[in-house]
Amino acid sequence: MKYFLCNFKNKLDYSEYNNYAKALEDFSCSFAKVIFFPSSPFLSLFKPHNYLLGSQDISSFSKQTITGEISGKALKSLNVSYVLVGHSERREYKNEINIDFINKINHAQENNLKVVYCIGETLEDQEKGRTYDVLEKQISEVLNNVEIKDIIIAYEPIWAIGTGNTPTKEQIKDIVEYIKDITEEKYDTTFPVLYGGSLNIDNFKEYAHIPNVDGFLVGGASSNLNNIKAMLLELMD
């Protein structure tokens, strides 16, 4: 069963989230593990039944009391099961670094939350042939310092996120194979590996059945439930 993750980012307001959550009361999908990641102020609107709930963030501070931070305990009380860590937008705009990701993963695991750890290379990295080196570094410098359990890896090339540009199916297949090979070698375990980056209703059919991809992380397109339903139908075929 493939994963299908919907990252709303910060695109919707209260009214839009409320309508979306109500529409999900009749949502059902038996052939994919569907997880919705709303903005944190609106998590309580979602009552997961035939889907799972994720948080776009978690505090890197598990012990301190800090205004504005999101604790694992609070997330757990809202029926959250998954947490995104390491998304490129937080790396770029919030200047988050490896120690933040290590602390966030540890915090999530302390509260029995599963982690979706995002990795990916920049356009400059890709053009200079550094993709594999960058990915290996992002993996080892973080995962060497956490417990290897309940972790999913999401490969999102930074140059593809929100740009409309995407890798070819062959590129994705080769990179996912590389990620699986090095993680199995390093940690003697098999991580689910997802693909994300400018996925939408128009291009999803092209990527839906890459054999070694275990699922998808959809960004902006997920803010429209009709898009999600159409994309999920592609996974059925």
C-alpha positions as CSV (number, residue, x, y, z in Angstrom):
1,M,0.0,0.0,0.0
2,K,1.5,3.3,-1.1
3,Y,1.6,6.4,1.1
4,F,-0.2,9.6,-0.1
5,L,0.7,12.7,1.9
6,C,-1.0,16.0,1.5
7,N,0.9,19.0,2.8
8,F,-1.3,22.0,2.8
9,K,1.5,24.4,3.8
10,N,0.0,27.7,4.7
11,K,-2.4,28.1,1.8
12,L,-5.8,27.8,3.5
13,D,-7.7,29.9,6.0
14,Y,-10.2,28.8,8.7
15,S,-13.3,28.7,6.5
16,E,-11.4,26.7,3.8
17,Y,-10.0,24.3,6.3
18,N,-13.4,23.9,8.0
19,N,-15.0,23.0,4.6
20,Y,-12.2,20.6,3.7
21,A,-12.4,18.8,7.1
22,K,-16.2,18.4,6.7
23,A,-15.8,17.0,3.2
24,L,-13.4,14.4,4.6
25,E,-16.1,13.0,6.8
26,D,-17.2,11.0,3.8
27,F,-13.7,10.4,2.5
28,S,-12.6,6.8,2.1
29,C,-9.5,5.2,0.5
30,S,-8.7,1.5,1.0
31,F,-5.8,1.2,-1.4
32,A,-3.5,4.0,-0.1
33,K,-2.3,5.3,3.3
34,V,-3.6,8.9,3.1
35,I,-2.2,11.4,5.5
36,F,-3.3,15.1,5.7
37,F,-0.9,17.8,7.0
38,P,-2.9,21.0,7.8
39,S,-1.5,24.1,9.4
40,S,-1.1,23.6,13.1
41,P,-3.9,26.1,14.2
42,F,-6.4,24.0,12.3
43,L,-5.4,20.5,13.4
44,S,-8.4,20.2,15.8
45,L,-10.8,20.6,12.9
46,F,-9.8,17.2,11.5
47,K,-11.2,14.0,13.0
48,P,-9.3,11.2,11.3
49,H,-11.2,8.1,10.6
50,N,-10.6,6.8,7.1
51,Y,-7.4,8.9,6.9
52,L,-4.4,9.8,9.1
53,L,-3.4,13.2,10.4
54,G,0.1,14.7,10.4
55,S,1.7,17.9,11.6
56,Q,3.8,20.2,9.4
57,D,6.2,20.8,12.3
58,I,7.2,19.9,15.8
59,S,9.4,21.8,18.3
60,S,13.1,21.0,18.4
61,F,12.8,21.6,22.1
62,S,11.3,18.7,24.0
63,K,11.9,19.7,27.6
64,Q,11.8,23.6,27.6
65,T,8.6,25.7,27.9
66,I,8.8,28.0,24.9
67,T,6.0,30.3,23.6
68,G,4.8,29.4,20.2
69,E,6.4,26.0,19.9
70,I,4.4,22.8,19.1
71,S,5.0,19.9,21.6
72,G,4.7,16.3,20.7
73,K,2.4,15.8,23.7
74,A,0.0,18.5,22.2
75,L,0.2,16.8,18.8
76,K,-0.6,13.4,20.2
77,S,-3.6,14.8,22.0
78,L,-5.0,16.0,18.6
79,N,-4.7,12.5,17.1
80,V,-1.6,13.4,15.0
81,S,0.3,10.3,13.9
82,Y,3.0,11.8,11.6
83,V,5.3,14.8,11.6
84,L,7.2,16.5,8.7
85,V,10.9,17.2,9.5
86,G,13.5,18.8,7.3
87,H,11.3,20.2,4.5
88,S,13.4,22.4,2.2
89,E,11.3,25.5,2.9
90,R,12.2,25.3,6.5
91,R,15.8,24.7,5.7
92,E,15.8,27.8,3.4
93,Y,13.5,30.3,5.1
94,K,13.8,29.2,8.8
95,N,17.5,28.4,8.5
96,E,16.9,25.0,10.2
97,I,20.0,22.8,10.3
98,N,20.8,19.2,11.1
99,I,20.8,19.6,14.9
100,D,17.2,20.9,14.6
101,F,16.2,17.9,12.6
102,I,17.9,15.5,15.0
103,N,16.1,17.2,18.0
104,K,12.8,17.2,16.2
105,I,13.0,13.5,15.3
106,N,14.0,12.6,18.8
107,H,11.1,14.7,20.2
108,A,8.6,13.0,17.8
109,Q,9.9,9.6,18.7
110,E,9.6,10.3,22.4
111,N,5.9,10.8,21.8
112,N,5.4,7.8,19.5
113,L,5.0,10.0,16.4
114,K,6.2,8.8,13.0
115,V,8.6,11.0,11.1
116,V,8.6,12.0,7.4
117,Y,12.2,13.2,6.9
118,C,12.6,15.3,3.8
119,I,15.8,15.5,1.8
120,G,16.7,17.0,-1.6
121,E,19.3,18.8,-3.6
122,T,19.4,22.4,-5.1
123,L,19.5,23.2,-8.8
124,E,23.2,24.0,-8.4
125,D,23.9,20.7,-6.7
126,Q,22.1,18.9,-9.6
127,E,23.9,20.8,-12.3
128,K,27.3,20.2,-10.7
129,G,26.6,16.4,-10.3
130,R,26.5,16.6,-6.5
131,T,23.0,15.1,-6.0
132,Y,24.1,11.8,-4.5
133,D,26.7,13.3,-2.2
134,V,24.2,15.8,-0.9
135,L,21.6,13.2,-0.2
136,E,24.0,10.9,1.5
137,K,25.1,13.8,3.8
138,Q,21.6,14.8,4.6
139,I,20.8,11.2,5.5
140,S,23.9,10.2,7.5
141,E,24.4,13.4,9.5
142,V,20.9,13.2,10.8
143,L,19.9,9.5,11.0
144,N,23.2,8.6,12.6
145,N,22.0,10.5,15.6
146,V,18.5,9.2,16.1
147,E,16.8,5.9,16.7
148,I,16.1,4.1,13.5
149,K,12.4,3.5,13.8
150,D,9.2,4.8,12.3
151,I,11.0,7.0,9.8
152,I,9.9,7.6,6.2
153,I,12.2,9.4,3.8
154,A,10.7,11.9,1.3
155,Y,12.9,12.8,-1.6
156,E,12.0,16.4,-2.8
157,P,14.5,18.0,-5.2
158,I,14.5,21.6,-4.1
159,W,14.7,22.8,-7.7
160,A,11.3,21.1,-8.3
161,I,9.3,22.4,-5.4
162,G,6.7,24.9,-6.5
163,T,8.5,25.5,-9.8
164,G,6.6,23.3,-12.1
165,N,9.8,21.5,-13.1
166,T,10.1,17.9,-12.3
167,P,12.7,15.1,-12.7
168,T,12.1,12.3,-15.2
169,K,10.7,9.0,-14.1
170,E,14.1,7.4,-14.7
171,Q,15.9,10.1,-12.5
172,I,13.4,9.5,-9.7
173,K,13.7,5.7,-9.9
174,D,17.6,5.9,-9.8
175,I,17.7,8.3,-6.9
176,V,15.1,6.3,-4.9
177,E,17.1,3.2,-5.5
178,Y,20.3,5.0,-4.3
179,I,18.5,6.1,-1.1
180,K,17.3,2.6,-0.4
181,D,20.7,1.1,-1.1
182,I,22.7,3.4,1.2
183,T,20.1,3.3,4.0
184,E,20.0,-0.4,4.0
185,E,23.8,-0.5,4.0
186,K,24.1,2.0,6.8
187,Y,21.2,1.0,9.0
188,D,20.3,-2.5,8.0
189,T,16.7,-1.6,7.5
190,T,14.4,-0.6,4.6
191,F,12.9,2.8,4.7
192,P,9.8,3.7,2.7
193,V,10.9,6.4,0.2
194,L,8.5,8.9,-1.2
195,Y,8.7,11.4,-4.0
196,G,7.5,15.0,-3.8
197,G,8.0,18.2,-5.8
198,S,5.6,20.0,-8.1
199,L,3.2,17.1,-8.2
200,N,-0.2,18.0,-9.6
201,I,-3.3,16.5,-11.3
202,D,-1.7,17.0,-14.7
203,N,1.6,15.3,-14.2
204,F,0.8,12.7,-11.5
205,K,-0.2,10.0,-13.9
206,E,3.4,10.0,-15.2
207,Y,4.8,9.2,-11.8
208,A,2.1,7.2,-10.1
209,H,3.6,3.8,-10.9
210,I,7.3,4.1,-10.6
211,P,7.9,0.6,-9.1
212,N,10.4,1.5,-6.3
213,V,8.6,4.7,-5.1
214,D,6.6,3.9,-1.9
215,G,4.3,6.9,-2.1
216,F,4.1,10.7,-2.7
217,L,4.2,13.9,-0.8
218,V,1.9,16.4,-2.5
219,G,2.1,20.1,-1.8
220,G,0.0,22.9,-3.1
221,A,-2.2,20.7,-5.3
222,S,-3.5,19.0,-2.1
223,S,-5.4,22.1,-1.1
224,N,-8.1,21.0,-3.5
225,L,-9.8,17.7,-2.4
226,N,-11.0,17.0,-6.0
227,N,-7.4,17.0,-7.1
228,I,-6.5,14.5,-4.4
229,K,-9.4,12.2,-5.3
230,A,-8.3,12.3,-9.0
231,M,-4.7,11.6,-8.1
232,L,-5.6,8.7,-5.9
233,L,-7.6,7.1,-8.7
234,E,-4.4,7.0,-10.7
235,L,-2.8,4.9,-7.9
236,M,-5.7,2.4,-8.3
237,D,-5.0,1.7,-12.0
